[in-house]
Amino acid sequence: MREKIVFIGGGNMASAIIDGLIGQGRALTDFLVIEPYAPTREALVARGLPCQESVSADIGDAALCVLATKPQVLREACGQVRQHLPAEATVVSIAAGVELAALSEWLGGHARIVRAMPNTPAKVGLGMTGLFATPACEQAQRDQVDALFAAVGERIWTESEAMIDAVTAVTGSGPGYVFHFMAALEKGAVELGFAPADARRLAVAAFRGASELAASEDVPLTELQDRVTSKGGTTYAALSHMQQAGVAQAITEAVHKAQQRARELSAG
């Protein structure tokens, strides 16, 4: 019998994971989505997904329960879930800043919980998800959760819950940093005379190509930078300006700022 996966919340990340799993051959009937917002629920139903407005006893045979609500309504959602959640089910939370201790309390002492921090490239199957599990999660439960996020990209298991905040700072927020850089590159291209559409294509292509190259070669990123930089050349001129402007240092400091904010959110 195939495991049943319940999603509490049917927004973008839940939809991305479901799409990834369906792409791997999972049936629509393997899922149940609880989504109170009518337009989202109607869109899910139109796709053929089993969907309900509120939590019911129908979640009682779930092997995995994915908490995919906004953090500010998660406590209320857990209060509804705890009434029907099977003791053997594994709960996965993708809510930023909500610690395992709070989740367990809200779920009535439930022990099998995994915190996950995916990122938006999961929508195109290129996500990176940080994961941390409670001691009650044995290897079988960890494998279940790993397979869940394998459907949308890569995974990294952390050795402490605190490291989830670090994952948040690097890859959870990371796409925002990249889009910021891409937008600046696009702006530069427009200023050099390219039409906006072509400027965007050039900026996206630069990042896509560089990312694929970096993924294909197991060498330090600084070495890849050196390969494209000839002393006195165009890349050298651009990178020298960035170094003088402190761009790299600013990016590193930004990662630390993001981690600090994630810790603040975790502390409530």
C-alpha positions as CSV (number, residue, x, y, z in Angstrom):
1,M,0.0,0.0,0.0
2,R,1.4,3.4,-1.0
3,E,1.9,6.0,1.7
4,K,-0.6,8.8,2.0
5,I,0.8,12.3,2.1
6,V,-1.3,15.1,3.7
7,F,-0.5,18.7,3.0
8,I,-1.8,21.3,5.5
9,G,-1.8,24.3,3.1
10,G,-1.8,24.1,-0.7
11,G,0.3,27.1,-1.6
12,N,3.3,27.4,-3.9
13,M,5.7,25.2,-2.1
14,A,3.2,22.5,-1.4
15,S,2.2,22.6,-5.1
16,A,5.8,22.4,-6.2
17,I,6.4,19.3,-4.1
18,I,3.2,17.6,-5.3
19,D,4.1,18.4,-8.9
20,G,7.6,16.9,-8.4
21,L,6.2,13.7,-6.8
22,I,3.6,13.3,-9.6
23,G,6.4,13.7,-12.1
24,Q,8.0,10.7,-10.4
25,G,4.9,8.6,-10.9
26,R,2.9,9.3,-7.7
27,A,-0.9,9.2,-8.2
28,L,-3.2,12.1,-7.4
29,T,-5.0,9.8,-4.9
30,D,-1.8,9.5,-2.9
31,F,-2.4,13.1,-1.6
32,L,-4.8,15.0,0.5
33,V,-4.6,18.8,0.7
34,I,-6.2,20.9,3.4
35,E,-6.7,24.4,2.0
36,P,-9.1,26.9,3.6
37,Y,-8.6,29.6,0.9
38,A,-11.4,28.9,-1.6
39,P,-9.6,30.1,-4.9
40,T,-6.5,28.0,-4.1
41,R,-8.6,25.0,-3.1
42,E,-10.7,25.3,-6.3
43,A,-7.6,25.4,-8.4
44,L,-6.3,22.2,-6.7
45,V,-9.6,20.4,-7.2
46,A,-9.6,21.4,-10.8
47,R,-6.3,19.5,-11.2
48,G,-7.9,16.4,-9.7
49,L,-6.3,16.6,-6.3
50,P,-8.2,15.5,-3.3
51,C,-8.8,18.6,-1.3
52,Q,-10.7,19.8,1.8
53,E,-11.4,23.1,3.4
54,S,-10.5,21.9,6.9
55,V,-8.8,19.1,8.8
56,S,-10.9,16.0,9.4
57,A,-10.5,12.3,10.4
58,D,-9.4,11.7,6.7
59,I,-5.8,12.6,7.7
60,G,-5.9,9.6,10.1
61,D,-4.1,7.3,7.7
62,A,-1.3,9.7,6.7
63,A,2.2,8.5,6.7
64,L,3.5,12.0,6.1
65,C,1.9,15.3,7.2
66,V,3.5,18.3,5.7
67,L,2.8,21.6,7.5
68,A,2.9,24.1,4.6
69,T,0.9,27.0,6.2
70,K,2.2,30.5,6.9
71,P,4.1,30.6,10.2
72,Q,1.5,33.0,11.8
73,V,-1.3,30.5,11.5
74,L,0.7,27.3,12.1
75,R,-0.2,27.0,15.8
76,E,-3.9,27.1,15.0
77,A,-3.3,24.5,12.2
78,C,-1.4,22.2,14.5
79,G,-4.3,22.4,17.0
80,Q,-6.6,21.0,14.4
81,V,-4.1,18.4,13.1
82,R,-3.4,17.0,16.6
83,Q,-6.9,15.7,17.0
84,H,-6.6,13.2,14.1
85,L,-2.8,12.8,13.5
86,P,-1.6,9.1,13.7
87,A,1.1,8.6,16.3
88,E,3.3,6.8,13.7
89,A,3.0,9.6,11.2
90,T,6.0,11.8,10.4
91,V,5.3,15.5,10.5
92,V,7.3,17.8,8.2
93,S,7.3,21.6,8.8
94,I,8.4,24.0,6.1
95,A,7.6,27.1,8.2
96,A,10.5,29.3,8.7
97,G,11.4,30.2,12.3
98,V,9.2,27.7,14.1
99,E,11.3,25.4,16.3
100,L,10.7,21.7,16.9
101,A,9.9,22.2,20.6
102,A,7.1,24.5,19.7
103,L,5.8,22.2,17.0
104,S,5.8,19.2,19.3
105,E,3.9,21.1,22.0
106,W,1.3,22.4,19.5
107,L,0.9,18.8,18.2
108,G,0.2,17.5,21.7
109,G,3.7,16.0,22.2
110,H,4.1,14.4,18.8
111,A,7.7,13.2,18.5
112,R,8.3,12.4,14.8
113,I,9.0,15.8,13.3
114,V,11.3,17.1,10.7
115,R,12.1,20.8,10.1
116,A,12.7,21.5,6.4
117,M,13.9,24.7,4.7
118,P,13.3,24.4,0.9
119,N,13.7,27.3,-1.5
120,T,11.8,28.6,-4.4
121,P,13.8,26.9,-7.2
122,A,11.9,23.8,-6.1
123,K,9.2,25.0,-8.4
124,V,11.5,24.0,-11.4
125,G,13.0,20.9,-9.7
126,L,16.2,22.7,-8.8
127,G,15.6,23.4,-5.1
128,M,17.9,22.9,-2.2
129,T,16.3,21.8,1.1
130,G,17.9,21.8,4.5
131,L,16.6,19.1,6.9
132,F,16.8,18.3,10.6
133,A,14.9,15.5,12.3
134,T,14.1,14.8,15.9
135,P,15.7,11.7,17.6
136,A,12.3,9.9,17.3
137,C,12.7,9.8,13.5
138,E,14.5,6.6,12.6
139,Q,16.2,6.0,9.3
140,A,13.0,4.9,7.6
141,Q,11.3,8.2,8.5
142,R,14.3,10.2,7.3
143,D,14.3,8.3,4.0
144,Q,10.6,9.1,3.6
145,V,11.2,12.8,4.0
146,D,14.4,12.7,1.9
147,A,12.4,11.2,-0.9
148,L,9.7,13.9,-0.5
149,F,12.2,16.7,-1.2
150,A,14.3,14.7,-3.7
151,A,11.3,15.3,-6.0
152,V,12.2,19.0,-6.1
153,G,16.0,19.0,-6.0
154,E,18.9,18.5,-3.6
155,R,18.9,17.9,0.1
156,I,21.3,18.5,3.0
157,W,20.7,17.1,6.4
158,T,22.1,19.2,9.2
159,E,23.6,18.0,12.5
160,S,21.7,20.5,14.7
161,E,18.5,22.4,14.5
162,A,20.4,25.7,14.8
163,M,21.9,25.0,11.4
164,I,18.5,25.2,9.8
165,D,18.8,29.0,10.4
166,A,22.1,28.9,8.5
167,V,20.5,27.0,5.6
168,T,17.8,29.7,5.6
169,A,20.5,32.4,5.3
170,V,22.4,30.7,2.5
171,T,19.9,28.9,0.2
172,G,16.5,29.7,1.7
173,S,17.1,33.4,1.1
174,G,19.8,32.8,-1.5
175,P,17.6,33.1,-4.6
176,G,16.8,36.6,-3.5
177,Y,20.4,37.6,-3.5
178,V,20.9,36.1,-6.9
179,F,17.9,37.9,-8.4
180,H,19.2,41.1,-6.9
181,F,22.5,40.6,-8.7
182,M,20.7,39.5,-11.9
183,A,18.6,42.6,-11.8
184,A,21.7,44.8,-11.5
185,L,23.3,43.0,-14.4
186,E,20.1,43.4,-16.5
187,K,20.1,47.2,-15.7
188,G,23.7,47.5,-16.8
189,A,22.8,45.7,-20.1
190,V,20.0,48.1,-20.7
191,E,22.3,51.1,-20.0
192,L,24.7,49.6,-22.6
193,G,21.9,49.8,-25.2
194,F,20.1,46.4,-25.1
195,A,16.4,46.2,-25.3
196,P,14.9,45.1,-21.9
197,A,13.9,41.7,-23.1
198,D,17.4,41.0,-24.5
199,A,19.0,42.5,-21.3
200,R,17.0,40.0,-19.2
201,R,18.0,37.1,-21.5
202,L,21.7,38.0,-21.2
203,A,21.5,38.3,-17.4
204,V,19.7,35.0,-16.9
205,A,22.0,33.2,-19.4
206,A,25.1,34.4,-17.5
207,F,23.8,33.0,-14.2
208,R,22.4,29.8,-15.7
209,G,25.6,29.0,-17.6
210,A,27.9,29.9,-14.7
211,S,25.8,27.8,-12.3
212,E,25.8,24.7,-14.6
213,L,29.6,25.1,-15.1
214,A,30.2,25.3,-11.4
215,A,28.0,22.3,-10.8
216,S,29.9,20.3,-13.4
217,E,33.4,20.9,-12.0
218,D,34.5,20.0,-8.5
219,V,37.0,22.9,-8.1
220,P,37.0,25.9,-5.9
221,L,34.7,28.7,-7.1
222,T,37.6,31.1,-6.9
223,E,39.5,28.9,-9.5
224,L,36.6,29.2,-11.9
225,Q,36.7,32.9,-11.4
226,D,40.4,33.0,-12.1
227,R,39.9,31.0,-15.3
228,V,37.7,33.7,-16.8
229,T,39.8,36.6,-15.5
230,S,42.8,37.8,-17.6
231,K,45.0,40.4,-15.9
232,G,44.2,43.7,-17.5
233,G,41.2,42.4,-19.3
234,T,37.5,43.2,-19.1
235,T,36.6,40.7,-16.3
236,Y,39.6,41.9,-14.3
237,A,38.4,45.5,-14.7
238,A,34.9,44.6,-13.5
239,L,36.0,42.4,-10.6
240,S,38.6,45.0,-9.5
241,H,35.8,47.6,-9.2
242,M,33.7,45.1,-7.2
243,Q,36.5,44.4,-4.8
244,Q,37.1,48.1,-4.3
245,A,33.4,48.6,-3.7
246,G,33.3,45.7,-1.2
247,V,30.7,43.7,-3.0
248,A,31.9,40.3,-1.8
249,Q,32.2,41.4,1.8
250,A,28.7,42.9,1.6
251,I,27.2,39.6,0.3
252,T,29.0,37.6,3.1
253,E,27.7,40.1,5.7
254,A,24.2,39.8,4.2
255,V,24.2,36.1,4.8
256,H,25.1,36.7,8.5
257,K,22.3,39.2,8.7
258,A,19.8,36.7,7.3
259,Q,20.9,34.1,9.8
260,Q,20.6,36.6,12.7
261,R,17.0,37.4,11.6
262,A,16.2,33.7,11.3
263,R,17.4,33.2,14.9
264,E,15.3,36.1,16.0
265,L,12.2,34.6,14.3
266,S,13.0,31.2,16.0
267,A,13.2,32.9,19.4
268,G,9.8,34.4,18.8
